[in-house]
Amino acid sequence: MKILVLNCGSSSIKYALYNMDDKSVMTSGGAERVGLDGSFVKVKLANGEKRQIMHDIPEHTEGVKFIFSLLTDPEIGVIKSLDEIDAVGHRMVHGGEKFNKSVILTDEVLKAFEECSDLAPLHNPANLKGVNAVKELMPGLPQVGVFDTAFHQTMPPKAYMYAIPYELYEKYGIRRYGFHGTSHRYVSQRACEFLGIPAEGTKMVTCHVGNGVMGTRAGDIDGGAVTFIEKKLGLDADGMSNLLNKKSGVAGLTGGSSDMRDVENAAKEGDARAQLAQDMYFYRIKKYIGAYAAAMGGLDVVVFTAGVGENQIGMRSEVCKNMEFLGIKFDEEKNKVRGEEAIISADDSKVKVVVIPTDEELMIATDTMNLL
């Protein structure tokens, strides 16, 4: 079975074609700057070769159409006909409380998903564009939605409710939902397989640490500070949203890059604001590990994943420093790995600390295959 995975963002389309007989990636890539000047598609072939192809992509349907043409291209294509594709699996960002598992995308499901767009106005409409593009280009091809929020639907009310008037939850669904659930689901399962331990009863904290965590977003901030800034700067709701989501985080603190590699290099060169951004970043991760260990009543495994989690050696070291009281005994030598599965805690550590590269696309492809 061959399954195409699509992840449609507001101005990008990531894709991967899987042969599910052996779960291998036949090809992958992504369209960037969709709807903007200078749009292009990056393609990674099965042999590791990379290509960048300039192509005008005014909207998502054209982007998906061009990706389809690349899949069957005589030179770099990997299939002879689009009929070889058995289904398409989509990353769907926000399913609200309507979806607690992956589903086949029927008209009824898509209508319910569209009703969640207020909760993710940047992501959900883009996800729908991808679904509709496939529907237009290949009518009748089965499509499956895998929701970022589904994994977290087992949270109890005490964990997901905000201390705001209850009717705001009842009327608008305002609560904590949790994101990157597909990644957390994959790495938590894979970590147990890798360590040879049962998932049932294991107390685990999975740290999905990527640019989306705090690159340009403020994260936790006091509500009073939000209204104070609004008044001082004369911002409306859209202006405040732009400040908190696109001008804050690491980029806001440093006044420059949101890339943690740049921040790390700047801190080494003595940049005080870069050092502050790093310190805050590491502190928050450490704090959440401790908080979740307390909530679970113990800790067995800590997992680092995603772009920063898999590759930033210094981050993992700083986060795990002075955590012996929790049962974490860190091994600096073992920690010298990037982008590969590894145990980075000492042999006699009570808590296992591991690096598990995430694979959300494979999780989406697997769910799609299982549903069909």
Residue pairs with C-beta under 8 A, 6 or more apart in sequence:
1 19
1 20
1 21
1 86
1 87
1 369
1 372
2 17
2 18
2 19
2 20
2 26
2 79
2 84
2 85
2 86
3 17
3 18
3 20
3 85
3 86
3 87
3 88
3 89
3 365
3 368
3 369
4 15
4 16
4 17
4 18
4 71
4 85
4 87
4 88
4 89
5 15
5 16
5 17
5 18
5 88
5 89
5 90
5 91
5 361
5 364
5 365
5 368
6 13
6 14
6 15
6 64
6 88
6 89
6 90
6 91
6 130
6 134
7 13
7 14
7 15
7 90
7 91
7 130
7 360
7 361
8 60
8 90
8 91
8 126
8 127
8 129
8 130
9 123
9 126
10 34
10 122
10 123
10 125
10 126
11 32
11 33
11 34
11 35
11 36
12 30
12 31
12 32
12 33
12 34
13 30
13 31
13 34
13 60
13 63
13 64
13 67
13 130
14 28
14 29
14 30
14 361
15 28
15 29
15 30
15 67
16 25
16 27
16 28
16 361
16 365
17 25
17 26
17 27
17 28
17 71
17 78
17 79
17 85
18 24
18 25
18 26
18 361
18 362
18 365
19 26
20 365
20 366
20 369
23 362
23 365
23 366
24 46
25 46
25 361
26 46
26 78
26 79
27 43
27 44
27 45
27 46
27 70
27 71
27 76
27 77
27 78
28 43
28 44
28 361
29 41
29 42
29 43
29 44
29 67
29 70
30 41
30 42
31 39
31 40
31 41
31 55
31 57
31 63
31 66
31 67
32 39
32 40
32 41
32 42
33 39
33 40
33 57
34 57
34 58
34 59
34 60
34 63
35 57
35 58
35 59
38 54
39 54
39 55
39 56
39 57
39 63
40 52
40 53
40 54
40 55
41 52
41 53
41 55
41 57
41 63
41 66
41 67
41 70
42 50
42 51
42 52
42 53
43 50
43 51
43 52
43 53
43 70
43 76
44 50
45 51
45 76
45 78
46 78
51 76
53 70
55 66
56 62
57 63
57 66
59 129
60 126
60 129
60 130
60 132
60 133
61 129
61 132
61 133
61 136
61 137
63 133
64 130
64 133
64 134
64 137
65 133
65 137
68 82
68 137
68 138
70 76
70 77
71 77
71 78
71 79
71 82
71 85
72 79
72 80
72 81
72 82
79 85
82 138
85 138
85 141
86 142
86 372
87 141
87 142
87 143
87 144
87 368
87 369
87 372
88 134
88 141
88 142
88 143
88 144
88 368
89 143
89 144
89 145
89 146
89 364
89 365
89 367
89 368
90 105
90 127
90 130
90 131
90 143
90 144
90 145
90 146
90 364
91 127
91 146
91 148
91 182
91 360
91 364
92 99
92 113
92 124
92 127
92 145
92 146
92 147
92 148
93 120
93 123
93 124
93 127
93 147
93 148
93 149
93 179
94 116
94 117
94 119
94 120
94 123
94 124
94 147
94 148
94 149
94 177
95 113
95 116
95 145
95 147
95 148
95 149
95 150
96 115
96 116
96 119
96 149
96 173
96 177
97 153
97 173
98 112
98 113
98 115
98 116
99 112
99 113
99 145
99 147
99 149
99 150
99 153
100 150
100 153
100 154
101 147
101 150
102 144
102 145
102 146
102 147
102 150
102 364
102 367
102 368
102 371
103 109
103 144
103 145
103 371
104 142
104 143
104 144
104 145
104 371
104 372
105 131
105 143
105 144
105 145
109 145
110 128
110 131
113 124
113 127
113 128
113 145
114 124
114 128
116 124
117 124
117 125
117 128
118 172
119 173
119 177
127 145
131 143
131 145
134 141
134 143
135 141
135 143
142 372
144 364
144 367
144 368
144 371
144 372
146 182
146 363
146 364
146 367
146 368
147 181
147 182
148 179
148 180
148 181
148 182
149 177
149 178
149 179
149 181
150 181
150 182
151 178
151 181
151 182
151 184
151 185
152 160
152 177
152 178
152 179
152 181
152 184
155 176
155 178
159 176
159 295
160 175
160 176
160 177
160 178
161 169
161 175
161 176
162 169
162 174
162 175
162 176
164 174
168 174
169 175
180 208
180 212
180 306
180 360
182 360
182 363
182 364
183 206
183 208
183 305
183 306
183 358
183 360
183 363
184 206
184 208
185 363
186 358
186 359
186 360
186 362
186 363
187 206
187 208
187 303
187 305
187 356
187 358
188 199
188 204
188 206
188 303
189 199
190 341
190 356
190 359
191 204
191 206
191 301
191 303
191 354
191 356
192 198
192 199
192 202
192 204
194 341
194 354
194 356
195 301
195 343
195 352
195 354
197 300
197 301
202 300
202 301
203 293
203 296
203 297
203 298
203 299
203 300
203 301
204 299
204 300
204 301
204 302
204 303
205 288
205 289
205 292
205 293
205 299
205 301
205 302
205 303
206 303
206 305
207 285
207 288
207 289
207 302
207 303
207 304
207 305
207 309
207 319
208 305
208 306
208 309
208 358
209 285
209 304
209 305
209 306
209 307
209 308
209 309
209 312
209 315
210 306
210 307
210 308
210 309
211 258
211 259
211 260
211 307
211 308
213 219
213 306
213 308
214 249
214 250
214 281
214 284
215 249
215 250
215 251
215 258
215 259
216 245
216 246
216 247
216 248
216 249
216 250
216 251
216 252
216 258
217 244
217 245
217 248
217 249
218 244
218 245
218 248
218 249
218 252
219 249
219 284
220 284
221 244
226 240
226 244
229 235
229 240
229 243
230 236
230 239
230 240
233 239
233 243
235 243
249 258
250 257
250 258
250 260
250 263
250 277
250 281
251 257
251 258
253 273
253 276
253 277
253 280
254 263
254 266
254 271
254 273
254 274
254 277
255 273
256 262
256 266
257 263
257 266
260 278
260 281
260 308
260 312
260 315
261 312
263 274
263 277
263 278
264 274
264 278
264 312
264 314
266 274
267 274
267 275
267 277
267 278
278 318
281 315
282 315
282 318
282 319
285 315
285 319
286 318
286 319
286 323
289 299
289 302
289 319
289 323
289 326
290 326
292 299
293 299
293 326
299 326
299 327
299 328
299 351
300 351
300 352
301 351
301 352
301 353
301 354
302 320
302 328
302 351
302 352
302 353
302 354
303 354
303 355
303 356
304 310
304 316
304 344
304 353
304 354
304 355
304 356
305 355
305 356
305 357
305 358
306 358
308 315
309 315
309 316
309 355
310 338
310 339
310 355
310 357
310 358
311 338
311 339
313 335
313 336
313 337
313 338
316 335
316 344
316 353
316 355
317 330
317 332
317 335
320 328
320 330
320 345
320 353
321 330
323 330
326 351
327 349
327 350
327 351
328 345
328 349
328 350
328 351
328 353
329 345
329 346
329 348
329 349
329 350
329 351
330 344
330 345
330 346
330 349
330 353
331 344
331 345
331 346
331 347
331 349
334 342
334 343
334 344
334 345
334 346
335 344
337 344
337 355
339 357
340 355
340 357
341 354
341 355
341 356
341 357
342 354
342 355
343 352
343 353
343 354
344 353
344 354
344 355
345 351
345 352
345 353
345 354
